[in-house]
Amino acid sequence: VRARLAEVLLAAGRPADALAALEPDPNTSPRTRLAAARAAAAAGDDRAAAEFLGDLTDHPLAARQAFLL
């Protein structure tokens, strides 16, 4: 649910609110981590986006989106 909320907030152009919606632990699921990476990238924090992506390039369901981001 929090990942979906973050995606909606990103679509509305509110990356800071999207990151806040994912607190306190955005590292739970691949979908949540991708949403957090997108929000961080949209906020201009490439380092945080890379941290959220972490090892998702090895995840079979998230690898393509992680590479594209």
N, C-alpha and C positions, 0 to 999 in steps of 0.2 A: 504494500500500500504506500509506504514512504517513497519507494522508487518511482511509482506512478505519479505521486504528488510532485516529486522533483522534476520529472519529465514535463509535467504540465506547466510548472513554474518556469522551466527553461524555455518552453515554447512561448510563454508570455513575456520573455525577455527579462526575467528576474533571477539571474544566476546566484546571487548572494542568498536569496530566500530559498533557492533549491538546495544549496549546500547546508543551510540551517535546518531544512526539513530532514536531512539525512543524518543529523547528529543524534546521538553521540558516536555511533560506530558505523560508518559507511562501508566497512569492509566485510559485510556479512554475505551477500550473494553477488554473483557476477552482474546481475542487472543493476543492483544498487551501486556497485563499484563503477560500472559504466556511466550511470547517471551522475555520480559524484565527479568522475573524470570530466564529463562534458560540462558540468557546472563550473568546475575549477578552470577549465580551458576558456569558457565563456567569460569568466571573471578576470582572465589574463594571468592566471597562476599556472603556468605550464609545469612547474616542478611538482606541485600538488597533483596535477592531472596525471603525471607520469607515475607518481607514487600510488595513486588509486588504481591505475592500470596494472602495475606490478607484473604479476605472472599471468595475466588474463590472455596473453598471446598464446599460451599453451593450453588454455581451456577450450574444449571442443565446441562449445556453444557460443562462446564470446570472442573467439580469436579474430574473426573477420571484422567485427565492430571495433575491437581494440586496435587492430592494425590501421583501420580507416581513421580512427581518432588520432 
